[in-house]
Amino acid sequence: MVRGRRADRIRPGEPQRRCVGCKLVRSQRELLRLSVREGEVAPGPGPGRGCYVCRDPECAKKAVQGRRIARALRGRAPEPALDRLLGWLA
């Protein structure tokens, strides 16, 4: 017997994450993960709190202009500069 309201839901084959720039849900491997290391935002996997950004420059601009990265990281690091973030996307 299956119980619960989510019991009949089909799960995706891979983890899904939300972009902080455009707010769209995509597969985890399509996004760039940003995390806090030594008080700075850095790309790649890391321990603790992180956020995800699409590999699209427009999403990166939206995320930096709206201060969405710092908010997603709960103020543990300052917002990265736009040119630095665009360099990580390339």
Biotite code that builds the C-alpha atoms (Angstrom):
import biotite.structure as struc

atoms = struc.array([
    struc.Atom([0.000, 0.000, 0.000], chain_id="A", res_id=1, res_name="MET", atom_name="CA", element="C"),
    struc.Atom([1.360, 3.428, -0.996], chain_id="A", res_id=2, res_name="VAL", atom_name="CA", element="C"),
    struc.Atom([0.762, 6.295, 1.396], chain_id="A", res_id=3, res_name="ARG", atom_name="CA", element="C"),
    struc.Atom([1.266, 10.034, 1.301], chain_id="A", res_id=4, res_name="GLY", atom_name="CA", element="C"),
    struc.Atom([0.398, 12.672, -1.240], chain_id="A", res_id=5, res_name="ARG", atom_name="CA", element="C"),
    struc.Atom([3.805, 12.516, -2.945], chain_id="A", res_id=6, res_name="ARG", atom_name="CA", element="C"),
    struc.Atom([3.984, 8.736, -3.129], chain_id="A", res_id=7, res_name="ALA", atom_name="CA", element="C"),
    struc.Atom([2.783, 8.474, -6.721], chain_id="A", res_id=8, res_name="ASP", atom_name="CA", element="C"),
    struc.Atom([5.052, 11.226, -8.020], chain_id="A", res_id=9, res_name="ARG", atom_name="CA", element="C"),
    struc.Atom([7.730, 10.261, -10.564], chain_id="A", res_id=10, res_name="ILE", atom_name="CA", element="C"),
    struc.Atom([11.187, 11.403, -9.529], chain_id="A", res_id=11, res_name="ARG", atom_name="CA", element="C"),
    struc.Atom([13.647, 12.812, -12.088], chain_id="A", res_id=12, res_name="PRO", atom_name="CA", element="C"),
    struc.Atom([16.684, 10.697, -12.941], chain_id="A", res_id=13, res_name="GLY", atom_name="CA", element="C"),
    struc.Atom([19.140, 13.299, -11.667], chain_id="A", res_id=14, res_name="GLU", atom_name="CA", element="C"),
    struc.Atom([19.044, 16.054, -9.023], chain_id="A", res_id=15, res_name="PRO", atom_name="CA", element="C"),
    struc.Atom([17.215, 19.260, -9.914], chain_id="A", res_id=16, res_name="GLN", atom_name="CA", element="C"),
    struc.Atom([18.283, 22.723, -8.707], chain_id="A", res_id=17, res_name="ARG", atom_name="CA", element="C"),
    struc.Atom([16.913, 26.267, -9.123], chain_id="A", res_id=18, res_name="ARG", atom_name="CA", element="C"),
    struc.Atom([18.940, 29.085, -10.702], chain_id="A", res_id=19, res_name="CYS", atom_name="CA", element="C"),
    struc.Atom([19.105, 32.210, -8.514], chain_id="A", res_id=20, res_name="VAL", atom_name="CA", element="C"),
    struc.Atom([19.140, 34.428, -11.622], chain_id="A", res_id=21, res_name="GLY", atom_name="CA", element="C"),
    struc.Atom([16.176, 33.233, -13.690], chain_id="A", res_id=22, res_name="CYS", atom_name="CA", element="C"),
    struc.Atom([14.496, 31.027, -11.039], chain_id="A", res_id=23, res_name="LYS", atom_name="CA", element="C"),
    struc.Atom([14.105, 28.105, -13.480], chain_id="A", res_id=24, res_name="LEU", atom_name="CA", element="C"),
    struc.Atom([14.593, 24.545, -12.289], chain_id="A", res_id=25, res_name="VAL", atom_name="CA", element="C"),
    struc.Atom([17.205, 22.637, -14.289], chain_id="A", res_id=26, res_name="ARG", atom_name="CA", element="C"),
    struc.Atom([19.311, 19.536, -13.846], chain_id="A", res_id=27, res_name="SER", atom_name="CA", element="C"),
    struc.Atom([22.219, 20.053, -11.482], chain_id="A", res_id=28, res_name="GLN", atom_name="CA", element="C"),
    struc.Atom([24.912, 19.425, -14.099], chain_id="A", res_id=29, res_name="ARG", atom_name="CA", element="C"),
    struc.Atom([23.598, 22.269, -16.315], chain_id="A", res_id=30, res_name="GLU", atom_name="CA", element="C"),
    struc.Atom([24.218, 24.822, -13.557], chain_id="A", res_id=31, res_name="LEU", atom_name="CA", element="C"),
    struc.Atom([27.306, 26.340, -11.930], chain_id="A", res_id=32, res_name="LEU", atom_name="CA", element="C"),
    struc.Atom([27.457, 25.895, -8.150], chain_id="A", res_id=33, res_name="ARG", atom_name="CA", element="C"),
    struc.Atom([28.758, 28.779, -6.067], chain_id="A", res_id=34, res_name="LEU", atom_name="CA", element="C"),
    struc.Atom([29.763, 28.279, -2.454], chain_id="A", res_id=35, res_name="SER", atom_name="CA", element="C"),
    struc.Atom([31.507, 30.219, 0.299], chain_id="A", res_id=36, res_name="VAL", atom_name="CA", element="C"),
    struc.Atom([35.155, 29.417, 0.969], chain_id="A", res_id=37, res_name="ARG", atom_name="CA", element="C"),
    struc.Atom([37.234, 31.492, 3.375], chain_id="A", res_id=38, res_name="GLU", atom_name="CA", element="C"),
    struc.Atom([34.727, 34.357, 3.278], chain_id="A", res_id=39, res_name="GLY", atom_name="CA", element="C"),
    struc.Atom([34.668, 34.576, -0.539], chain_id="A", res_id=40, res_name="GLU", atom_name="CA", element="C"),
    struc.Atom([32.307, 33.200, -3.164], chain_id="A", res_id=41, res_name="VAL", atom_name="CA", element="C"),
    struc.Atom([34.006, 30.512, -5.258], chain_id="A", res_id=42, res_name="ALA", atom_name="CA", element="C"),
    struc.Atom([32.827, 28.190, -8.048], chain_id="A", res_id=43, res_name="PRO", atom_name="CA", element="C"),
    struc.Atom([32.664, 24.443, -7.759], chain_id="A", res_id=44, res_name="GLY", atom_name="CA", element="C"),
    struc.Atom([31.609, 22.021, -5.092], chain_id="A", res_id=45, res_name="PRO", atom_name="CA", element="C"),
    struc.Atom([32.310, 23.045, -1.571], chain_id="A", res_id=46, res_name="GLY", atom_name="CA", element="C"),
    struc.Atom([31.156, 22.380, 1.940], chain_id="A", res_id=47, res_name="PRO", atom_name="CA", element="C"),
    struc.Atom([28.151, 24.119, 3.415], chain_id="A", res_id=48, res_name="GLY", atom_name="CA", element="C"),
    struc.Atom([25.700, 26.534, 1.861], chain_id="A", res_id=49, res_name="ARG", atom_name="CA", element="C"),
    struc.Atom([25.748, 27.032, -1.878], chain_id="A", res_id=50, res_name="GLY", atom_name="CA", element="C"),
    struc.Atom([23.621, 28.346, -4.730], chain_id="A", res_id=51, res_name="CYS", atom_name="CA", element="C"),
    struc.Atom([23.338, 27.647, -8.442], chain_id="A", res_id=52, res_name="TYR", atom_name="CA", element="C"),
    struc.Atom([23.469, 29.894, -11.525], chain_id="A", res_id=53, res_name="VAL", atom_name="CA", element="C"),
    struc.Atom([22.726, 29.012, -15.155], chain_id="A", res_id=54, res_name="CYS", atom_name="CA", element="C"),
    struc.Atom([25.672, 29.094, -17.514], chain_id="A", res_id=55, res_name="ARG", atom_name="CA", element="C"),
    struc.Atom([24.016, 31.990, -19.345], chain_id="A", res_id=56, res_name="ASP", atom_name="CA", element="C"),
    struc.Atom([25.540, 35.494, -19.001], chain_id="A", res_id=57, res_name="PRO", atom_name="CA", element="C"),
    struc.Atom([22.072, 37.060, -18.754], chain_id="A", res_id=58, res_name="GLU", atom_name="CA", element="C"),
    struc.Atom([21.246, 34.941, -15.692], chain_id="A", res_id=59, res_name="CYS", atom_name="CA", element="C"),
    struc.Atom([24.555, 35.947, -14.116], chain_id="A", res_id=60, res_name="ALA", atom_name="CA", element="C"),
    struc.Atom([23.770, 39.635, -14.690], chain_id="A", res_id=61, res_name="LYS", atom_name="CA", element="C"),
    struc.Atom([20.321, 39.259, -13.119], chain_id="A", res_id=62, res_name="LYS", atom_name="CA", element="C"),
    struc.Atom([21.783, 37.441, -10.136], chain_id="A", res_id=63, res_name="ALA", atom_name="CA", element="C"),
    struc.Atom([24.470, 40.080, -9.481], chain_id="A", res_id=64, res_name="VAL", atom_name="CA", element="C"),
    struc.Atom([22.270, 43.132, -10.132], chain_id="A", res_id=65, res_name="GLN", atom_name="CA", element="C"),
    struc.Atom([19.527, 41.838, -7.853], chain_id="A", res_id=66, res_name="GLY", atom_name="CA", element="C"),
    struc.Atom([22.046, 40.811, -5.152], chain_id="A", res_id=67, res_name="ARG", atom_name="CA", element="C"),
    struc.Atom([20.513, 37.339, -5.307], chain_id="A", res_id=68, res_name="ARG", atom_name="CA", element="C"),
    struc.Atom([23.758, 35.423, -4.771], chain_id="A", res_id=69, res_name="ILE", atom_name="CA", element="C"),
    struc.Atom([24.545, 37.101, -1.439], chain_id="A", res_id=70, res_name="ALA", atom_name="CA", element="C"),
    struc.Atom([20.929, 36.576, -0.350], chain_id="A", res_id=71, res_name="ARG", atom_name="CA", element="C"),
    struc.Atom([21.017, 32.889, -1.300], chain_id="A", res_id=72, res_name="ALA", atom_name="CA", element="C"),
    struc.Atom([24.254, 32.467, 0.652], chain_id="A", res_id=73, res_name="LEU", atom_name="CA", element="C"),
    struc.Atom([22.594, 34.257, 3.591], chain_id="A", res_id=74, res_name="ARG", atom_name="CA", element="C"),
    struc.Atom([25.152, 37.042, 3.759], chain_id="A", res_id=75, res_name="GLY", atom_name="CA", element="C"),
    struc.Atom([28.111, 34.793, 4.527], chain_id="A", res_id=76, res_name="ARG", atom_name="CA", element="C"),
    struc.Atom([30.108, 36.380, 1.686], chain_id="A", res_id=77, res_name="ALA", atom_name="CA", element="C"),
    struc.Atom([29.920, 39.578, -0.362], chain_id="A", res_id=78, res_name="PRO", atom_name="CA", element="C"),
    struc.Atom([28.434, 39.529, -3.862], chain_id="A", res_id=79, res_name="GLU", atom_name="CA", element="C"),
    struc.Atom([31.075, 38.558, -6.484], chain_id="A", res_id=80, res_name="PRO", atom_name="CA", element="C"),
    struc.Atom([31.935, 41.069, -9.213], chain_id="A", res_id=81, res_name="ALA", atom_name="CA", element="C"),
    struc.Atom([30.092, 40.526, -12.498], chain_id="A", res_id=82, res_name="LEU", atom_name="CA", element="C"),
    struc.Atom([33.273, 40.169, -14.590], chain_id="A", res_id=83, res_name="ASP", atom_name="CA", element="C"),
    struc.Atom([34.602, 37.539, -12.178], chain_id="A", res_id=84, res_name="ARG", atom_name="CA", element="C"),
    struc.Atom([31.356, 35.578, -12.354], chain_id="A", res_id=85, res_name="LEU", atom_name="CA", element="C"),
    struc.Atom([31.321, 35.771, -16.166], chain_id="A", res_id=86, res_name="LEU", atom_name="CA", element="C"),
    struc.Atom([34.910, 34.432, -16.172], chain_id="A", res_id=87, res_name="GLY", atom_name="CA", element="C"),
    struc.Atom([33.777, 31.401, -14.170], chain_id="A", res_id=88, res_name="TRP", atom_name="CA", element="C"),
    struc.Atom([30.983, 30.750, -16.672], chain_id="A", res_id=89, res_name="LEU", atom_name="CA", element="C"),
    struc.Atom([33.351, 30.724, -19.656], chain_id="A", res_id=90, res_name="ALA", atom_name="CA", element="C"),
])
